Amino acid sequence: MPGLEDLAKLLGTEPSEAPKQSKKTGYDGKVVVLKVRVEQRRGKTVTIAWGFQSKPAELNALLAACKKKLGAGGQVTDNALELQGDHKERLREFLKAEGYAIHK
């Protein structure tokens, strides 16, 4: 059975490399750099990611994906994502995969 390379040759196209994901940009055209921290609120741990320059619908979609991926509840507050529990490293990895730059 021929591989994808053989099929691409038959069609006259070369297989392209995986497209590089560009960094997300905000309203001003600059790359959005997010910060992630963990806080204690009323005895509970909360992970907060802030620095977004997005429309509310886009943030709500990102929050839904985060909640599903991390298995935690959360909300959008003042252009920041707040997730229940300590998910700092997992949230950083997820946001990097989505194309956001993360501040160290």
C-alpha positions in Angstrom: 0.0 0.0 0.0 1.6 3.3 -1.0 2.3 5.9 1.7 1.4 9.5 1.8 4.6 10.5 0.1 3.8 8.4 -3.0 0.3 9.8 -3.1 1.6 13.3 -2.9 4.0 12.6 -5.9 1.0 11.2 -7.9 -1.0 14.4 -7.2 1.9 16.6 -8.0 2.2 18.1 -4.6 4.9 17.7 -2.0 3.9 16.8 1.5 4.2 19.9 3.7 5.7 20.0 7.1 3.4 20.6 10.0 2.5 24.2 10.1 4.1 26.2 12.8 1.7 27.7 15.2 2.1 31.5 15.5 1.9 33.2 18.8 -1.5 34.8 19.7 -1.6 38.5 19.3 -3.8 41.0 21.1 -5.7 44.1 20.1 -2.5 46.2 19.6 -0.8 43.5 17.4 1.7 42.6 20.1 2.2 39.0 21.2 0.0 38.2 24.2 2.2 37.2 27.2 0.2 35.5 29.9 1.1 35.0 33.6 -0.1 32.1 35.7 -0.1 32.0 39.5 -1.7 30.1 42.3 -3.6 31.8 45.2 -5.4 30.8 48.3 -9.0 32.1 48.6 -11.1 31.2 51.6 -8.9 28.2 52.2 -9.2 26.9 48.7 -6.5 26.9 46.0 -7.2 28.8 42.8 -5.1 28.9 39.6 -5.3 32.3 37.7 -4.1 33.0 34.2 -4.2 36.7 33.2 -3.0 39.0 30.5 -5.5 38.1 27.8 -6.6 40.6 25.2 -9.5 38.7 23.8 -13.2 39.0 23.2 -15.4 37.5 25.9 -16.7 34.8 23.6 -13.1 33.7 22.8 -12.3 33.6 26.5 -15.4 31.5 27.3 -14.4 29.0 24.6 -10.8 28.8 26.0 -12.2 28.4 29.5 -14.4 25.5 28.4 -11.5 23.8 26.8 -9.3 24.3 29.9 -12.0 23.0 32.2 -12.4 19.9 30.0 -8.7 19.3 29.7 -7.9 19.9 33.4 -11.1 18.4 34.9 -11.7 21.5 37.1 -14.3 24.1 37.5 -13.6 27.7 36.7 -14.8 31.1 35.5 -13.8 34.2 33.5 -13.2 37.3 35.7 -11.8 40.6 34.5 -10.1 39.1 31.3 -8.6 36.3 33.5 -9.2 32.6 33.7 -9.7 31.3 37.3 -9.6 27.5 37.8 -10.3 25.6 40.9 -7.3 23.8 42.3 -3.5 23.9 41.7 -3.1 23.4 37.9 -0.2 25.8 37.3 2.1 23.6 35.3 -0.7 21.8 33.4 -2.4 25.1 32.5 0.9 26.6 31.3 1.5 23.6 29.0 -2.1 23.8 27.7 -1.9 27.5 27.0 1.5 27.0 25.2 -0.1 24.4 23.0 -2.9 26.8 22.2 -0.3 29.3 20.9 0.0 31.7 23.9 3.4 33.0 25.2 3.8 32.4 28.9 5.9 34.6 31.2 8.3 32.7 33.4 
